């Protein structure tokens, strides 16, 4: 039995990088039309940036769970760089003679930069001997001001432990 003969008209991907686009492309060539749901793990920017590869109707009605703007939001929808965190990370990489022309090209680098920036934040603000405890206390105290380059907002500080927040879905197109 195939999806089409089984009456399947909704397909959800959660991970697998570009497998969602490969599936949608092959399915489209077989006249199988479905409404898709994808997440940042499925690299939505590939759908947006490759209109000649992915069937044009694939994104019609698509639902997404996005948490990683470099893979979710095209630069034409949100200028690059945008915000102090992206600019700081670009400066850090520039000092090592590494540059990125688009947000998508920095999608792997930005989370590493954020991790180092967060480690540094805790280390700079820790009092007494640096340990996991003093670092955690420092981040909890000052982390509310921390902004990520690989995401929007944050939920650090006051017992919050997430360094990224959310963004409006209308930025996907």
DSSP file (Angstrom, degrees, kcal/mol; ACC not computed):
  #  RESIDUE AA STRUCTURE BP1 BP2  ACC     N-H-->O    O-->H-N    N-H-->O    O-->H-N    TCO  KAPPA ALPHA  PHI   PSI    X-CA   Y-CA   Z-CA
    1    1 A X              0   0    0      0, 0.0     2,-0.2     0, 0.0     3,-0.0   0.000 360.0 360.0 360.0 143.9    0.0    0.0    0.0
    2    2 A X     >  -     0   0    0      1,-0.1     4,-1.7     6,-0.0     6,-0.2  -0.647 360.0-106.1-107.3 168.8    1.2    3.6   -0.7
    3    3 A X  T  4>S+     0   0    0     -2,-0.2     5,-2.4     2,-0.2     4,-0.4   0.941 120.8  49.8 -58.3 -46.1    0.3    6.8    1.1
    4    4 A X  T >45S+     0   0    0      1,-0.2     3,-1.4     2,-0.2    -1,-0.2   0.932 112.5  44.5 -62.1 -47.7   -1.9    7.8   -1.8
    5    5 A X  T 345S+     0   0    0      1,-0.3    -1,-0.2     2,-0.1    -2,-0.2   0.754 111.2  56.1 -70.2 -21.6   -3.8    4.5   -2.0
    6    6 A X  T 3<5S-     0   0    0     -4,-1.7    -1,-0.3    -3,-0.1    -2,-0.2   0.444 115.7-114.8 -87.0  -0.8   -4.2    4.5    1.8
    7    7 A X  T < 5 +     0   0    0     -3,-1.4     2,-0.3    -4,-0.4    -3,-0.2   0.634  58.0 159.4  79.0  13.7   -5.8    7.9    1.7
    8    8 A X      < +     0   0    0     -5,-2.4    -1,-0.3    -6,-0.2    -2,-0.1  -0.553   8.2 161.1 -71.1 127.3   -3.0    9.7    3.6
    9    9 A X        +     0   0    0     -2,-0.3    26,-2.6     1,-0.2     2,-0.4   0.304  56.6  61.9-130.4   7.5   -3.2   13.4    3.0
   10   10 A X  E     -a   35   0A   0     24,-0.2     2,-0.4     2,-0.0    26,-0.2  -0.999  57.2-177.0-135.7 133.0   -1.1   14.7    5.8
   11   11 A X  E     -a   36   0A   0     24,-2.4    26,-1.9    -2,-0.4     2,-0.5  -0.996   5.9-164.1-132.7 129.1    2.6   14.0    6.4
   12   12 A X  E     -a   37   0A   0     -2,-0.4     2,-0.4    24,-0.2    26,-0.2  -0.946   1.7-167.3-115.7 132.9    4.7   15.2    9.4
   13   13 A X        +     0   0    0     24,-3.0     2,-0.2    -2,-0.5    29,-0.1  -0.905   8.9 178.9-111.6 144.5    8.4   15.2    9.5
   14   14 A X        -     0   0    0      1,-0.4     2,-0.1    -2,-0.4    24,-0.1  -0.645  65.4 -18.7-144.3  83.3   10.4   15.8   12.7
   15   15 A X  S    S+     0   0    0     -2,-0.2    -1,-0.4     2,-0.1    27,-0.1  -0.330  74.6 114.2 105.3 169.5   14.1   15.6   11.9
   16   16 A X    >   -     0   0    0     25,-0.2     3,-2.3    -2,-0.1     2,-0.2   0.516  66.9-128.9 105.4   7.5   16.0   14.1    9.1
   17   17 A X  T >  S+     0   0    0     24,-1.0     3,-0.6     1,-0.3     4,-0.3  -0.290  87.3   2.3  53.7-111.5   17.4   17.3    7.7
   18   18 A X  T 3> S+     0   0    0      1,-0.2     4,-2.1    -2,-0.2    -1,-0.3   0.353 104.0  98.6 -91.6   8.2   16.7   17.4    4.0
   19   19 A X  H <> S+     0   0    0     -3,-2.3     4,-2.9     1,-0.2    -1,-0.2   0.859  79.2  58.8 -61.8 -33.1   14.7   14.1    3.9
   20   20 A X  H <> S+     0   0    0     -3,-0.6     4,-2.7     1,-0.2    -1,-0.2   0.923 107.6  44.8 -61.7 -44.2   11.5   16.1    4.0
   21   21 A X  H  > S+     0   0    0     21,-0.3     4,-2.2    -4,-0.3    -1,-0.2   0.879 113.3  50.4 -69.8 -36.2   12.3   18.0    0.8
   22   22 A X  H  X S+     0   0    0     -4,-2.1     4,-2.5     2,-0.2     5,-0.2   0.940 112.9  46.5 -64.3 -46.4   13.5   14.8   -0.9
   23   23 A X  H  X S+     0   0    0     -4,-2.9     4,-3.3     1,-0.2     5,-0.3   0.948 113.4  48.4 -59.6 -49.4   10.2   13.0    0.1
   24   24 A X  H  X S+     0   0    0     -4,-2.7     4,-2.4     1,-0.2    -1,-0.2   0.873 111.9  49.9 -61.8 -37.6    8.1   16.0   -1.0
   25   25 A X  H  X S+     0   0    0     -4,-2.2     4,-1.7     2,-0.2    -1,-0.2   0.939 115.1  41.9 -66.7 -47.2    9.9   16.2   -4.3
   26   26 A X  H  X S+     0   0    0     -4,-2.5     4,-0.9     2,-0.2    -2,-0.2   0.926 115.5  50.6 -65.3 -44.3    9.6   12.5   -5.1
   27   27 A X  H ><>S+     0   0    0     -4,-3.3     5,-2.7    -5,-0.2     3,-0.8   0.905 108.7  52.5 -61.0 -41.2    5.9   12.5   -3.9
   28   28 A X  H ><5S+     0   0    0     -4,-2.4     3,-1.5    -5,-0.3    -1,-0.2   0.866 104.6  55.0 -62.6 -36.5    5.1   15.5   -6.0
   29   29 A X  H 3<5S+     0   0    0     -4,-1.7    -1,-0.2     1,-0.3    -2,-0.2   0.710 107.5  51.2 -69.9 -18.1    6.5   13.7   -9.1
   30   30 A X  T <<5S-     0   0    0     -4,-0.9    -1,-0.3    -3,-0.8    -2,-0.2   0.226 119.4-111.6 -99.3  11.7    4.1   10.8   -8.4
   31   31 A X  T < 5 +     0   0    0     -3,-1.5     2,-0.7     1,-0.2    -3,-0.2   0.750  69.5 145.8  60.9  26.9    1.2   13.2   -8.1
   32   32 A X      < -     0   0    0     -5,-2.7     2,-0.5    -6,-0.2    -1,-0.2  -0.862  28.2-170.5 -92.5 116.1    0.9   12.6   -4.4
   33   33 A X        +     0   0    0     -2,-0.7     2,-0.3    -3,-0.1    25,-0.0  -0.926  13.9 156.6-113.4 130.5   -0.3   15.8   -2.8
   34   34 A X        -     0   0    0     -2,-0.5     2,-0.5   -10,-0.1   -24,-0.2  -0.922  45.1-108.2-141.4 164.9   -0.3   16.2    1.0
   35   35 A X  E     -a   10   0A   0    -26,-2.6   -24,-2.4    -2,-0.3     2,-0.3  -0.888  43.8-151.0 -94.7 128.2   -0.2   18.9    3.6
   36   36 A X  E     -a   11   0A   0     -2,-0.5    27,-2.1    22,-0.5     2,-0.4  -0.692  16.2-161.9-105.5 152.7    3.1   18.8    5.3
   37   37 A X  E     +ab  12  63A   0    -26,-1.9   -24,-3.0    -2,-0.3     2,-0.3  -0.999  21.0 168.4-128.0 133.4    4.4   19.7    8.7
   38   38 A X  E     - b   0  64A   0     25,-2.3    27,-2.0    -2,-0.4     2,-0.2  -0.872  19.0-147.7-137.8 169.7    8.0   20.3    9.4
   39   39 A X  E >   - b   0  65A   0     -2,-0.3     3,-2.0    25,-0.2     5,-0.3  -0.749  44.0 -87.8-128.1 178.0   10.3   21.6   12.1
   40   40 A X  G >  S+     0   0    0     25,-1.6     3,-1.7     1,-0.3     5,-0.1   0.814 123.8  67.9 -57.2 -29.6   13.6   23.5   12.2
   41   41 A X  G 3  S+     0   0    0      1,-0.3   -24,-1.0     2,-0.1    -1,-0.3   0.755  95.3  56.8 -60.6 -22.6   15.2   20.0   12.1
   42   42 A X  G <  S-     0   0    0     -3,-2.0   -21,-0.3   -26,-0.1    -1,-0.3   0.322 110.7-120.5 -96.1   7.3   13.9   19.6    8.6
   43   43 A X    X>  -     0   0    0     -3,-1.7     3,-1.8    -4,-0.1     4,-0.6   0.962  30.0-170.1  57.0  66.2   15.7   22.7    7.2
   44   44 A X  H >> S+     0   0    0     -5,-0.3     4,-1.6     1,-0.3     3,-0.8   0.782  79.1  71.3 -57.3 -28.3   12.7   24.8    6.0
   45   45 A X  H 3> S+     0   0    0     26,-2.3     4,-3.1     1,-0.3    -1,-0.3   0.809  88.8  62.9 -61.4 -26.6   15.0   27.3    4.3
   46   46 A X  H <> S+     0   0    0     -3,-1.8     4,-1.0    25,-0.2    -1,-0.3   0.907 102.5  49.6 -62.5 -39.7   15.8   24.6    1.7
   47   47 A X  H << S+     0   0    0     -3,-0.8     3,-0.3    -4,-0.6    -2,-0.2   0.914 116.1  42.4 -62.6 -43.0   12.1   24.6    0.7
   48   48 A X  H  < S+     0   0    0     -4,-1.6     3,-0.4     1,-0.2    -2,-0.2   0.896 117.1  45.7 -71.2 -41.1   12.2   28.4    0.4
   49   49 A X  H  < S+     0   0    0     -4,-3.1    -1,-0.2     1,-0.2    -2,-0.2   0.512 111.5  51.3 -85.2  -4.7   15.6   28.6   -1.4
   50   50 A X    >X  +     0   0    0     -4,-1.0     4,-2.3    -3,-0.3     3,-1.5  -0.429  55.2 152.5-130.2  60.2   15.0   25.9   -3.9
   51   51 A X  T 34 S+     0   0    0     -3,-0.4    -1,-0.1     1,-0.3     5,-0.1   0.727  76.1  55.9 -65.1 -19.8   11.8   26.6   -5.7
   52   52 A X  T 34 S+     0   0    0     -3,-0.1    -1,-0.3     1,-0.1     3,-0.1   0.643 113.2  40.8 -84.0 -13.9   13.0   24.8   -8.8
   53   53 A X  T <4 S+     0   0    0     -3,-1.5     2,-0.4     1,-0.1    -2,-0.2   0.847 109.3  56.0 -98.2 -45.7   13.7   21.6   -6.9
   54   54 A X  S  < S-     0   0    0     -4,-2.3    -1,-0.1    -7,-0.2   -29,-0.1  -0.767 100.0-100.1 -93.2 131.2   10.8   21.3   -4.5
   55   55 A X    >   -     0   0    0     -2,-0.4     3,-2.0     1,-0.1     4,-0.3  -0.199  31.7-123.4 -51.5 137.8    7.3   21.3   -6.1
   56   56 A X  G >  S+     0   0    0      1,-0.3     3,-0.5     2,-0.1    -1,-0.1   0.766 107.3  53.4 -59.8 -29.8    5.7   24.7   -5.8
   57   57 A X  G >  S+     0   0    0      1,-0.2     3,-1.1     2,-0.1    -1,-0.3   0.484  81.3  93.8 -86.3  -0.4    2.6   23.5   -3.9
   58   58 A X  G <  S+     0   0    0     -3,-2.0   -22,-0.5     1,-0.3    -1,-0.2   0.870  86.8  46.7 -58.9 -38.2    4.6   21.7   -1.2
   59   59 A X  G X  S+     0   0    0     -3,-0.5     3,-1.8    -4,-0.3     2,-0.4   0.547  81.5 117.4 -85.3  -6.2    4.5   24.7    1.1
   60   60 A X  T <  S-     0   0    0     -3,-1.1   -24,-0.3     1,-0.3    -3,-0.0  -0.474  96.6  -5.6 -63.4 119.3    0.8   25.4    0.6
   61   61 A X  T 3  S+     0   0    0     -2,-0.4    -1,-0.3     1,-0.2    -2,-0.1   0.498  94.8 162.2  75.7   3.5   -0.8   25.0    4.0
   62   62 A X    <   -     0   0    0     -3,-1.8     2,-0.4   -27,-0.1    -1,-0.2  -0.272  26.4-151.2 -60.5 139.8    2.4   23.7    5.5
   63   63 A X  E     -b   37   0A   0    -27,-2.1   -25,-2.3     2,-0.0     2,-0.4  -0.892  16.4-169.9-110.5 142.5    2.6   23.9    9.3
   64   64 A X  E     -b   38   0A   0     -2,-0.4     2,-0.6   -27,-0.2   -25,-0.2  -0.967  27.9-151.7-137.5 152.6    5.9   24.3   11.1
   65   65 A X  E     -b   39   0A   0    -27,-2.0   -25,-1.6    -2,-0.4     2,-0.4  -0.935  33.0-173.7-116.5 102.7    7.5   24.2   14.5
   66   66 A X        +     0   0    0     -2,-0.6   101,-0.3   -27,-0.2     3,-0.1  -0.828  30.6 144.9-108.8 136.5   10.4   26.6   14.3
   67   67 A X        +     0   0    0     -2,-0.4     2,-0.4     1,-0.1    85,-0.1   0.328  66.4  63.7-141.3  -0.1   13.1   27.3   16.8
   68   68 A X    >>  -     0   0    0      1,-0.1     3,-2.4    83,-0.1     4,-0.9  -0.776  59.8-166.9-134.8  88.5   16.2   28.0   14.7
   69   69 A X  H >> S+     0   0    0     81,-0.4     4,-2.7    -2,-0.4     3,-0.8   0.780  83.0  66.2 -49.7 -37.3   15.8   31.1   12.6
   70   70 A X  H 34 S+     0   0    0      1,-0.3    -1,-0.3    80,-0.2    37,-0.2   0.773 114.0  33.4 -59.6 -20.8   18.9   30.5   10.4
   71   71 A X  H <4 S+     0   0    0     -3,-2.4   -26,-2.3    36,-0.1    -1,-0.3   0.515 126.7  40.6-105.4  -8.2   17.0   27.4    9.0
   72   72 A X  H << S+     0   0    0     -4,-0.9     2,-0.5    -3,-0.8    -2,-0.2   0.778 104.7  55.3-109.8 -35.4   13.5   28.9    9.2
   73   73 A X  S  < S-     0   0    0     -4,-2.7    -1,-0.2    -5,-0.2    99,-0.1  -0.901  73.7-132.6-115.1 119.5   13.5   32.5    8.1
   74   74 A X    >>  -     0   0    0     -2,-0.5     3,-1.9    97,-0.4     4,-1.0  -0.351  23.4-119.7 -65.5 148.0   14.9   33.7    4.8
   75   75 A X  T 34 S+     0   0    0      1,-0.3     3,-0.3     2,-0.2    -1,-0.1   0.807 112.5  65.2 -58.4 -30.3   17.3   36.7    4.9
   76   76 A X  T 34 S+     0   0    0      1,-0.2    -1,-0.3     3,-0.1     3,-0.2   0.734 104.9  45.8 -66.1 -19.5   14.8   38.6    2.6
   77   77 A X  T <4 S+     0   0    0     -3,-1.9     2,-0.3     1,-0.3    -1,-0.2   0.679 127.3  22.9 -93.8 -21.8   12.3   38.5    5.5
   78   78 A X  S  < S-     0   0    0     -4,-1.0    -1,-0.3    -3,-0.3     4,-0.1  -0.905  92.3-116.5-148.3 113.9   14.7   39.4    8.3
   79   79 A X        -     0   0    0     -2,-0.3     2,-0.4    -3,-0.2    -3,-0.1  -0.054  37.2-101.4 -55.8 151.4   17.9   41.4    7.4
   80   80 A X  S    S+     0   0    0      1,-0.2     2,-0.1    21,-0.1    -1,-0.1  -0.987 104.9  29.5-123.5 127.0   21.2   39.8    8.1
   81   81 A X  S    S+     0   0    0     -2,-0.4     2,-0.5     2,-0.1    -1,-0.2   0.594  83.2 175.4 -77.6 155.8   22.8   40.5   10.4
   82   82 A X     >  +     0   0    0     -2,-0.1     4,-0.5    67,-0.1     3,-0.1  -0.984  45.6   1.7-129.9 120.0   20.0   41.3   12.7
   83   83 A X  H  > S-     0   0    0     -2,-0.5     4,-1.9     1,-0.1     5,-0.1   0.069  86.5 -78.4  89.5 159.6   20.5   42.2   16.4
   84   84 A X  H  > S+     0   0    0      1,-0.2     4,-2.8     2,-0.2     5,-0.2   0.839 122.9  57.2 -65.2 -36.2   23.6   42.6   18.6
   85   85 A X  H  > S+     0   0    0      2,-0.2     4,-2.5    63,-0.2    64,-0.3   0.928 108.7  45.2 -66.1 -44.2   24.1   38.8   19.1
   86   86 A X  H  X S+     0   0    0     -4,-0.5     4,-2.5    62,-0.3    -1,-0.2   0.926 114.7  49.3 -62.9 -42.8   24.4   38.1   15.4
   87   87 A X  H  X S+     0   0    0     -4,-1.9     4,-2.1     2,-0.2    -2,-0.2   0.913 111.0  49.7 -63.0 -42.5   26.7   41.0   15.0
   88   88 A X  H  X S+     0   0    0     -4,-2.8     4,-2.3     2,-0.2    -1,-0.2   0.924 112.0  47.7 -62.4 -44.4   28.9   40.0   17.9
   89   89 A X  H  X S+     0   0    0     -4,-2.5     4,-2.6     1,-0.2     5,-0.2   0.903 110.1  52.0 -65.0 -39.9   29.2   36.4   16.6
   90   90 A X  H  X S+     0   0    0     -4,-2.5     4,-2.3     1,-0.2    -1,-0.2   0.896 110.1  49.6 -62.5 -38.3   30.0   37.7   13.1
   91   91 A X  H  X S+     0   0    0     -4,-2.1     4,-1.8     2,-0.2    -2,-0.2   0.911 109.8  51.2 -64.9 -42.1   32.8   39.8   14.7
   92   92 A X  H  X S+     0   0    0     -4,-2.3     4,-0.5     1,-0.2    -2,-0.2   0.941 114.4  42.5 -60.7 -48.1   34.1   36.9   16.6
   93   93 A X  H ><>S+     0   0    0     -4,-2.6     5,-2.4     1,-0.2     3,-1.2   0.862 108.9  59.6 -67.8 -34.6   34.3   34.7   13.5
   94   94 A X  H ><5S+     0   0    0     -4,-2.3     3,-2.2     1,-0.3    -1,-0.2   0.869  96.8  60.5 -61.2 -36.6   35.7   37.6   11.5
   95   95 A X  H 3<5S+     0   0    0     -4,-1.8    -1,-0.3     1,-0.3    -2,-0.2   0.732 106.3  48.0 -63.2 -20.5   38.7   37.7   13.9
   96   96 A X  T <<5S-     0   0    0     -3,-1.2    -1,-0.3    -4,-0.5    -2,-0.2   0.155 124.0-107.4-102.1  16.9   39.4   34.1   12.8
   97   97 A X  T < 5S+     0   0    0     -3,-2.2     2,-0.5     1,-0.2    -3,-0.2   0.836  79.0 132.0  59.6  36.5   39.0   35.1    9.1
   98   98 A X      < +     0   0    0     -5,-2.4     2,-0.3    -8,-0.1    -1,-0.2  -0.974  30.8 177.0-116.8 130.3   35.7   33.3    8.8
   99   99 A X        -     0   0    0     -2,-0.5     2,-0.4    -3,-0.1    -8,-0.0  -0.930  18.3-153.9-133.9 158.8   32.8   35.1    7.2
  100  100 A X        -     0   0    0     -2,-0.3     6,-0.1     1,-0.1     3,-0.1  -0.999   6.0-165.5-133.3 129.6   29.2   34.3    6.3
  101  101 A X  S    S+     0   0    0     -2,-0.4     2,-0.3     1,-0.1    -1,-0.1   0.749  77.9  28.2 -85.7 -24.8   27.2   35.9    3.6
  102  102 A X  S  > S-     0   0    0      1,-0.1     4,-0.7   -28,-0.0     5,-0.1  -0.903  76.9-118.3-134.0 160.9   23.8   34.6    4.7
  103  103 A X  T >4 S+     0   0    0     -2,-0.3     3,-0.9     1,-0.2     7,-0.2   0.893 115.5  56.6 -63.3 -40.1   22.1   33.6    8.0
  104  104 A X  G >4 S+     0   0    0      1,-0.3     3,-1.5     2,-0.2     4,-0.3   0.881 101.9  54.8 -61.6 -37.3   21.6   30.1    6.6
  105  105 A X  G 34 S+     0   0    0      1,-0.3     3,-0.3     2,-0.1    -1,-0.3   0.732 110.3  47.7 -69.4 -18.7   25.4   29.8    6.0
  106  106 A X  G <X S+     0   0    0     -3,-0.9     4,-2.8    -4,-0.7    -1,-0.3   0.309  79.7 107.7 -97.8   7.4   25.9   30.6    9.7
  107  107 A X  H <> S+     0   0    0     -3,-1.5     4,-0.5     1,-0.2    -1,-0.2   0.797  85.5  37.5 -61.9 -31.1   23.3   28.2   10.9
  108  108 A X  H  > S+     0   0    0     -3,-0.3     4,-0.8    -4,-0.3    -1,-0.2   0.835 117.8  50.5 -86.1 -35.4   25.9   25.7   12.3
  109  109 A X  H  > S+     0   0    0     -4,-0.2     4,-2.1     1,-0.2     3,-0.3   0.869  99.3  63.6 -72.3 -38.3   28.3   28.4   13.6
  110  110 A X  H  X S+     0   0    0     -4,-2.8     4,-3.0     1,-0.2    39,-0.3   0.888  98.5  52.4 -61.2 -43.1   25.9   30.5   15.5
  111  111 A X  H  X S+     0   0    0     -4,-0.5     4,-2.2    -5,-0.2    -1,-0.2   0.891 110.4  49.7 -61.2 -35.4   24.9   27.9   18.1
  112  112 A X  H  X S+     0   0    0     -4,-0.8     4,-2.2    -3,-0.3    -1,-0.2   0.913 111.2  49.1 -66.4 -41.0   28.6   27.3   18.9
  113  113 A X  H  X S+     0   0    0     -4,-2.1     4,-2.8     1,-0.2    -2,-0.2   0.930 110.5  50.7 -62.1 -44.8   29.1   31.0   19.3
  114  114 A X  H  X S+     0   0    0     -4,-3.0     4,-2.6     1,-0.2    -2,-0.2   0.901 108.4  52.8 -59.2 -41.0   26.1   31.3   21.6
  115  115 A X  H  X S+     0   0    0     -4,-2.2     4,-2.4    -5,-0.2    -1,-0.2   0.924 111.8  44.8 -61.8 -44.5   27.4   28.4   23.7
  116  116 A X  H  X S+     0   0    0     -4,-2.2     4,-2.7     2,-0.2    -2,-0.2   0.910 112.8  51.3 -66.9 -41.5   30.8   30.2   24.1
  117  117 A X  H  X S+     0   0    0     -4,-2.8     4,-2.4     2,-0.2    -2,-0.2   0.898 111.7  47.7 -62.1 -39.6   29.1   33.5   24.8
  118  118 A X  H  X S+     0   0    0     -4,-2.6     4,-2.1     2,-0.2    -2,-0.2   0.902 111.4  49.8 -69.2 -40.8   26.9   31.8   27.5
  119  119 A X  H  X S+     0   0    0     -4,-2.4     4,-2.3    -5,-0.2    -2,-0.2   0.926 112.9  47.9 -60.5 -43.5   29.9   30.1   29.1
  120  120 A X  H  X S+     0   0    0     -4,-2.7     4,-3.2     2,-0.2     5,-0.3   0.896 107.1  56.4 -65.3 -40.7   31.8   33.4   29.1
  121  121 A X  H  X S+     0   0    0     -4,-2.4     4,-1.7     1,-0.2    -1,-0.2   0.944 111.5  42.7 -55.9 -49.9   28.8   35.2   30.6
  122  122 A X  H  X S+     0   0    0     -4,-2.1     4,-1.3     1,-0.2    -1,-0.2   0.902 115.7  48.7 -63.9 -41.7   28.7   32.8   33.6
  123  123 A X  H  < S+     0   0    0     -4,-2.3     3,-0.2     1,-0.2    -2,-0.2   0.906 111.8  48.8 -66.9 -41.3   32.5   32.8   34.0
  124  124 A X  H  < S+     0   0    0     -4,-3.2    -1,-0.2     1,-0.2    -2,-0.2   0.840 118.8  39.1 -66.4 -32.5   32.7   36.6   33.9
  125  125 A X  H  < S+     0   0    0     -4,-1.7    -1,-0.2    -5,-0.3    -2,-0.2   0.555  88.4 112.0 -97.5  -9.5   29.9   37.1   36.4
  126  126 A X     <  -     0   0    0     -4,-1.3     2,-0.4    -3,-0.2     9,-0.1  -0.355  56.1-145.7 -66.8 142.8   30.7   34.2   38.8
  127  127 A X        -     0   0    0      7,-0.2     2,-0.1     2,-0.1    11,-0.1  -0.893  61.4  -0.3-110.3 143.8   31.9   35.1   42.3
  128  128 A X  S    S-     0   0    0     -2,-0.4     2,-0.1     2,-0.1    -2,-0.0  -0.441 120.8  -1.9  79.7-159.1   34.4   33.1   44.2
  129  129 A X  S    S-     0   0    0     -2,-0.1     2,-0.5     1,-0.1     5,-0.2  -0.410  81.4-112.4 -66.5 139.0   35.9   29.9   42.7
  130  130 A X        +     0   0    0     -2,-0.1     2,-0.3    -4,-0.1    -1,-0.1  -0.628  56.7 142.9 -76.4 120.8   34.5   29.1   39.3
  131  131 A X     >  -     0   0    0     -2,-0.5     4,-2.8     1,-0.0     5,-0.3  -0.890  67.0 -92.7-144.4 173.6   32.5   25.9   39.5
  132  132 A X  H  > S+     0   0    0     -2,-0.3     4,-2.4     1,-0.2     5,-0.2   0.883 126.5  49.8 -58.2 -37.2   29.3   24.5   37.9
  133  133 A X  H  > S+     0   0    0      2,-0.2     4,-2.4     1,-0.2    -1,-0.2   0.947 112.9  42.8 -68.7 -49.5   27.4   25.9   40.9
  134  134 A X  H  > S+     0   0    0      2,-0.2     4,-2.0     1,-0.2    -7,-0.2   0.874 115.6  50.8 -67.7 -34.8   28.9   29.4   40.8
  135  135 A X  H  X S+     0   0    0     -4,-2.8     4,-2.5     2,-0.2     5,-0.2   0.951 111.4  47.4 -64.8 -48.2   28.6   29.5   37.0
  136  136 A X  H  X S+     0   0    0     -4,-2.4     4,-2.4    -5,-0.3    -2,-0.2   0.887 111.5  50.7 -60.3 -41.1   24.9   28.5   37.2
  137  137 A X  H  X S+     0   0    0     -4,-2.4     4,-1.8     2,-0.2    -1,-0.2   0.895 110.5  49.9 -64.0 -40.0   24.2   31.0   39.9
  138  138 A X  H  X S+     0   0    0     -4,-2.0     4,-2.4     2,-0.2     5,-0.3   0.930 112.1  46.5 -65.3 -45.5   25.8   33.8   37.8
  139  139 A X  H  X S+     0   0    0     -4,-2.5     4,-2.6     1,-0.2    -2,-0.2   0.902 111.4  52.5 -63.3 -40.2   23.8   32.9   34.7
  140  140 A X  H  < S+     0   0    0     -4,-2.4    18,-1.3    -5,-0.2    -1,-0.2   0.861 112.4  46.5 -63.2 -34.1   20.6   32.7   36.7
  141  141 A X  H  < S+     0   0    0     -4,-1.8    -2,-0.2    16,-0.2    -1,-0.2   0.899 131.7  15.2 -76.1 -41.8   21.3   36.2   38.1
  142  142 A X  H >< S+     0   0    0     -4,-2.4     3,-1.5    -5,-0.1     4,-0.2   0.433  95.5 100.0-115.1  -0.9   22.2   38.0   34.9
  143  143 A X  G ><  +     0   0    0     -4,-2.6     3,-1.6    -5,-0.3    13,-0.3   0.660  62.2  80.6 -66.4 -17.2   21.0   35.6   32.2
  144  144 A X  G 3  S+     0   0    0      1,-0.3    -1,-0.3    -4,-0.2    10,-0.1   0.722  92.8  51.5 -62.6 -20.0   17.8   37.5   31.5
  145  145 A X  G <  S+     0   0    0     -3,-1.5    -1,-0.3     2,-0.0     2,-0.3   0.535  84.6 111.7 -91.2  -8.1   19.7   40.0   29.3
  146  146 A X    <   -     0   0    0     -3,-1.6     2,-0.4    -4,-0.2    10,-0.2  -0.490  46.5-171.1 -72.2 129.9   21.4   37.2   27.2
  147  147 A X        -     0   0    0     -2,-0.3     2,-0.2     7,-0.0     7,-0.1  -0.965  14.4-134.5-120.5 140.1   20.3   37.1   23.6
  148  148 A X        -     0   0    0      5,-0.6   -62,-0.3    -2,-0.4   -63,-0.2  -0.584   8.3-149.2 -91.9 154.7   21.2   34.3   21.2
  149  149 A X  S    S+     0   0    0    -39,-0.3   -38,-0.1   -64,-0.3    -1,-0.1   0.735 102.2  50.1 -84.9 -27.9   22.4   34.7   17.6
  150  150 A X  S    S+     0   0    0    -40,-0.3   -81,-0.4   -81,-0.1     2,-0.3   0.313 122.6  14.4 -94.3   8.1   20.7   31.3   16.7
  151  151 A X  S    S-     0   0    0    -83,-0.2     2,-0.4   -82,-0.1   -83,-0.1  -0.916  78.7 -96.7-161.0-174.7   17.4   32.2   18.2
  152  152 A X  S    S-     0   0    0     -2,-0.3    13,-2.7   -85,-0.1    -3,-0.1  -0.939  75.5 -17.1-120.3 142.1   15.1   35.0   19.5
  153  153 A X        -     0   0    0     -2,-0.4    -5,-0.6    11,-0.2    12,-0.3  -0.055  68.9-127.3  66.4-169.8   14.6   36.0   23.1
  154  154 A X        -     0   0    0     10,-0.3     9,-0.2    -7,-0.1    11,-0.1  -0.965  15.0-145.1-168.5 164.2   15.5   33.8   26.0
  155  155 A X  E     +C  162   0B   0      7,-3.2     7,-1.0    -2,-0.3     2,-0.2  -0.243  55.7 130.4-129.2  42.9   14.1   32.3   29.2
  156  156 A X  E     +C  161   0B   0    -13,-0.3     5,-0.2   -10,-0.2   -16,-0.1  -0.623  44.3  42.5 -93.2 157.0   17.2   32.5   31.3
  157  157 A X  E >  S+C  160   0B   0      3,-1.0     3,-2.4    -2,-0.2   -16,-0.2   0.077  87.7  54.3  90.7 156.7   17.3   33.9   34.8
  158  158 A X  T 3  S-     0   0    0    -18,-1.3     3,-0.1     1,-0.3   -17,-0.1   0.836 139.1 -48.7  51.7  36.8   14.9   33.5   37.7
  159  159 A X  T 3  S+     0   0    0      1,-0.3    -1,-0.3   -19,-0.1     2,-0.2   0.351 105.2 135.0  88.8  -6.8   15.1   29.8   37.4
  160  160 A X  E <   -C  157   0B   0     -3,-2.4    -3,-1.0   -20,-0.1    -1,-0.3  -0.511  32.5-173.8 -75.5 145.1   14.6   29.6   33.6
  161  161 A X  E     +C  156   0B   0     -5,-0.2     2,-0.5    -2,-0.2    -5,-0.2   0.208  47.7 100.5-127.4  15.5   16.9   27.4   31.7
  162  162 A X  E     -C  155   0B   0     -7,-1.0    -7,-3.2     1,-0.1    -2,-0.0  -0.912  48.3-164.1-108.6 125.1   16.2   27.9   28.0
  163  163 A X  S    S+     0   0    0     -2,-0.5     2,-0.3    -9,-0.2   -15,-0.2   0.381  72.9  53.3 -88.1   5.6   18.5   30.2   26.1
  164  164 A X        -     0   0    0    -17,-0.1   -10,-0.3    -9,-0.1   -11,-0.2  -0.965  58.9-174.5-138.1 156.0   16.1   30.7   23.2
  165  165 A X        -     0   0    0    -13,-2.7     2,-0.3   -12,-0.3   -12,-0.2   0.040  31.7 -80.2-119.0-132.7   12.5   31.7   22.8
  166  166 A X        -     0   0    0    -15,-0.1     2,-0.3   -12,-0.1    -1,-0.1  -0.807  25.6-153.2-136.3 173.7   10.1   31.9   19.8
  167  167 A X        -     0   0    0   -101,-0.3  -101,-0.2    -2,-0.3     2,-0.1  -0.972  37.9 -80.9-148.7 159.1    9.3   34.1   16.9
  168  168 A X    >   -     0   0    0     -2,-0.3     3,-1.6     1,-0.1     4,-0.1  -0.383  31.2-137.4 -69.2 135.9    6.1   34.7   14.8
  169  169 A X  G >  S+     0   0    0      1,-0.3     3,-2.0     2,-0.2     4,-0.2   0.686  94.4  78.0 -65.5 -20.0    5.4   32.1   12.1
  170  170 A X  G >  S+     0   0    0      1,-0.3     3,-0.6     2,-0.1    -1,-0.3   0.603  80.6  71.4 -69.5  -6.1    4.5   34.8    9.5
  171  171 A X  G <  S+     0   0    0     -3,-1.6   -97,-0.4     1,-0.2    -1,-0.3   0.520  77.6  81.2 -81.4  -5.0    8.3   35.4    9.1
  172  172 A X  G <         0   0    0     -3,-2.0   -98,-0.2     1,-0.2    -1,-0.2   0.746 360.0 360.0 -74.5 -22.2    8.6   32.0    7.3
  173  173 A X    <         0   0    0     -3,-0.6    -1,-0.2    -4,-0.2    -2,-0.2   0.404 360.0 360.0-120.5 360.0    7.4   33.3    4.0
